[in-house]
Amino acid sequence: MSDRTRRAIAVIGGTGPAGTGLALRWARAGETVIIGSRDAARAEQTAEAIRKRAGANAQVSGMDNSAACAASDLLVLTVPFAGQAALLKQLKPAIRSGSVLIDATVPLAASVGGRASRTLGVWQGSAAQQTAELVPKGVTVAAAFQNVSAEVLNGDDDVDCDVIVCSNDPNATQVAMELAAKIAGARAIDGGKLENARIVEQITALLIGLNLRHKGHGGIRITGLPDSAYKMGLVTK
Ligand SMILES: NC(=O)c1ccc[n+]([C@@H]2O[C@H](COP(=O)([O-])OP(=O)(O)OC[C@H]3O[C@@H](n4cnc5c(N)ncnc54)[C@H](OP(=O)(O)O)[C@@H]3O)[C@@H](O)[C@H]2O)c1
């Protein structure tokens, strides 16, 4: 067992569809998960719903976002872009030095009232790079999970999508890839530096447009790389 698998995964904004879906998958894989929310009672309600779906042995609890940050040094951020910066500033004192933060945020225009199939320009280059500027020193950031549909994550089928992980820190990349590989059906790929998150985030807007046009829940698969490039998830079906 690696060090990472002994740590709880704190999903900040875990009451929404993206965070809940990721938490459900990790709970099913035997991970200990903390749902974070601005409201502790809402976090506990979501945790209970996940426990019911993931089985009697599921280790899922709920608490407010600050308590979740204080309780774990492995954070997954799943909040709308419009609230990302303010939330990170508020949580800064609670985020533990040495934490790894994995950011799934997509700067969709919808988060400020625009179209879901468009992204906003982000001064730092991407939502994940904005996060990297806002976390305390000593906290490393990886970008991942932006292309995985919450609807698919919240279902029961294997997830037919690759997870491209971008980070400037090799350990954060490895941690995010391990988490992606815990999702049945998914594969993780090292996507290089954090600046590449800008491209991955934009793919989400494209996928949303495709899903609206074709009425589906499309993801992405990267083909043609050597087997060593893919960290395979569990395949259950
Ligand atoms: N939905 C998808 O298919 C999908 C897939 C991949 C990535 N993403 C990205 O993942 C993020 C979350 O997606 P989602 O669909 O789960 O979003 P969401 O439902 O709009 O928001 C997730 C949670 O964030 C919290 N939140 C909402 N507004 C906030 C604010 N202003 N400040 C702080 N917290 C706030 C809420 O939790 P509390 O009210 O309980 O605090 C909410 O339940 C987004 O950036 C999205 O682009 C989404």
The ligand as an SDF file (V2000), in Angstrom:
LIG
                    3D

 48 52  0  0  0  0  0  0  0  0999 V2000
  -20.4070   18.4270  -13.9920 N   0  0  0  0  0  0  0  0  0  0  0  0
  -19.5080   17.8120  -14.7480 C   0  0  0  0  0  0  0  0  0  0  0  0
  -19.8170   16.9300  -15.5790 O   0  0  0  0  0  0  0  0  0  0  0  0
  -18.0620   18.1500  -14.5930 C   0  0  0  0  0  0  0  0  0  0  0  0
  -17.0920   17.2990  -15.1230 C   0  0  0  0  0  0  0  0  0  0  0  0
  -15.7500   17.6150  -14.9610 C   0  0  0  0  0  0  0  0  0  0  0  0
  -15.3800   18.8030  -14.3110 C   0  0  0  0  0  0  0  0  0  0  0  0
  -16.3510   19.6340  -13.8420 N   0  0  0  0  0  0  0  0  0  0  0  0
  -15.9410   20.8720  -13.1580 C   0  0  0  0  0  0  0  0  0  0  0  0
  -15.9630   20.5570  -11.7660 O   0  0  0  0  0  0  0  0  0  0  0  0
  -16.4540   21.6910  -11.0440 C   0  0  0  0  0  0  0  0  0  0  0  0
  -17.7000   21.2540  -10.2700 C   0  0  0  0  0  0  0  0  0  0  0  0
  -18.7010   20.8570  -11.1810 O   0  0  0  0  0  0  0  0  0  0  0  0
  -20.1960   20.6120  -10.6830 P   0  0  0  0  0  0  0  0  0  0  0  0
  -21.0110   20.3600  -11.8810 O   0  0  0  0  0  0  0  0  0  0  0  0
  -20.1980   19.6250   -9.5710 O   0  0  0  0  0  0  0  0  0  0  0  0
  -20.5050   22.0920  -10.1070 O   0  0  0  0  0  0  0  0  0  0  0  0
  -21.6480   22.6750   -9.1670 P   0  0  0  0  0  0  0  0  0  0  0  0
  -22.6760   21.6680   -8.8780 O   0  0  0  0  0  0  0  0  0  0  0  0
  -22.0860   23.9650   -9.7690 O   0  0  0  0  0  0  0  0  0  0  0  0
  -20.8130   23.0370   -7.8500 O   0  0  0  0  0  0  0  0  0  0  0  0
  -20.2190   22.0590   -7.0470 C   0  0  0  0  0  0  0  0  0  0  0  0
  -20.3000   22.5020   -5.5970 C   0  0  0  0  0  0  0  0  0  0  0  0
  -19.5200   23.6840   -5.4120 O   0  0  0  0  0  0  0  0  0  0  0  0
  -20.0710   24.4380   -4.3330 C   0  0  0  0  0  0  0  0  0  0  0  0
  -20.1860   25.8220   -4.7790 N   0  0  0  0  0  0  0  0  0  0  0  0
  -21.0800   26.3310   -5.6510 C   0  0  0  0  0  0  0  0  0  0  0  0
  -20.8670   27.6470   -5.8260 N   0  0  0  0  0  0  0  0  0  0  0  0
  -19.8260   27.9690   -5.0170 C   0  0  0  0  0  0  0  0  0  0  0  0
  -19.1480   29.1740   -4.7340 C   0  0  0  0  0  0  0  0  0  0  0  0
  -19.4770   30.3450   -5.3260 N   0  0  0  0  0  0  0  0  0  0  0  0
  -18.1350   29.1520   -3.8510 N   0  0  0  0  0  0  0  0  0  0  0  0
  -17.7860   27.9860   -3.2370 C   0  0  0  0  0  0  0  0  0  0  0  0
  -18.3920   26.8080   -3.4630 N   0  0  0  0  0  0  0  0  0  0  0  0
  -19.3990   26.8080   -4.3520 C   0  0  0  0  0  0  0  0  0  0  0  0
  -21.4400   23.8440   -4.0200 C   0  0  0  0  0  0  0  0  0  0  0  0
  -21.3140   23.1130   -2.8120 O   0  0  0  0  0  0  0  0  0  0  0  0
  -21.8530   23.6810   -1.4080 P   0  0  0  0  0  0  0  0  0  0  0  0
  -22.9860   24.6110   -1.7190 O   0  0  0  0  0  0  0  0  0  0  0  0
  -22.2840   22.4430   -0.7160 O   0  0  0  0  0  0  0  0  0  0  0  0
  -20.6750   24.3670   -0.8070 O   0  0  0  0  0  0  0  0  0  0  0  0
  -21.7030   22.8920   -5.1460 C   0  0  0  0  0  0  0  0  0  0  0  0
  -22.4530   21.7650   -4.7600 O   0  0  0  0  0  0  0  0  0  0  0  0
  -16.7020   22.7900  -12.0540 C   0  0  0  0  0  0  0  0  0  0  0  0
  -15.5840   23.6450  -12.1410 O   0  0  0  0  0  0  0  0  0  0  0  0
  -16.8930   22.0310  -13.3510 C   0  0  0  0  0  0  0  0  0  0  0  0
  -16.5560   22.7970  -14.4790 O   0  0  0  0  0  0  0  0  0  0  0  0
  -17.6690   19.3180  -13.9350 C   0  0  0  0  0  0  0  0  0  0  0  0
  1  2  1  0
  2  3  2  0
  2  4  1  0
  4  5  1  0
  4 48  2  0
  5  6  2  0
  6  7  1  0
  7  8  2  0
  8  9  1  0
  8 48  1  0
  9 10  1  0
  9 46  1  0
 10 11  1  0
 11 12  1  0
 11 44  1  0
 12 13  1  0
 13 14  1  0
 14 15  2  0
 14 16  1  0
 14 17  1  0
 17 18  1  0
 18 19  2  0
 18 20  1  0
 18 21  1  0
 21 22  1  0
 22 23  1  0
 23 24  1  0
 23 42  1  0
 24 25  1  0
 25 26  1  0
 25 36  1  0
 26 27  1  0
 26 35  1  0
 27 28  2  0
 28 29  1  0
 29 30  1  0
 29 35  2  0
 30 31  1  0
 30 32  2  0
 32 33  1  0
 33 34  2  0
 34 35  1  0
 36 37  1  0
 36 42  1  0
 37 38  1  0
 38 39  2  0
 38 40  1  0
 38 41  1  0
 42 43  1  0
 44 45  1  0
 44 46  1  0
 46 47  1  0
M  CHG  2   8   1  16  -1
M  END
$$$$
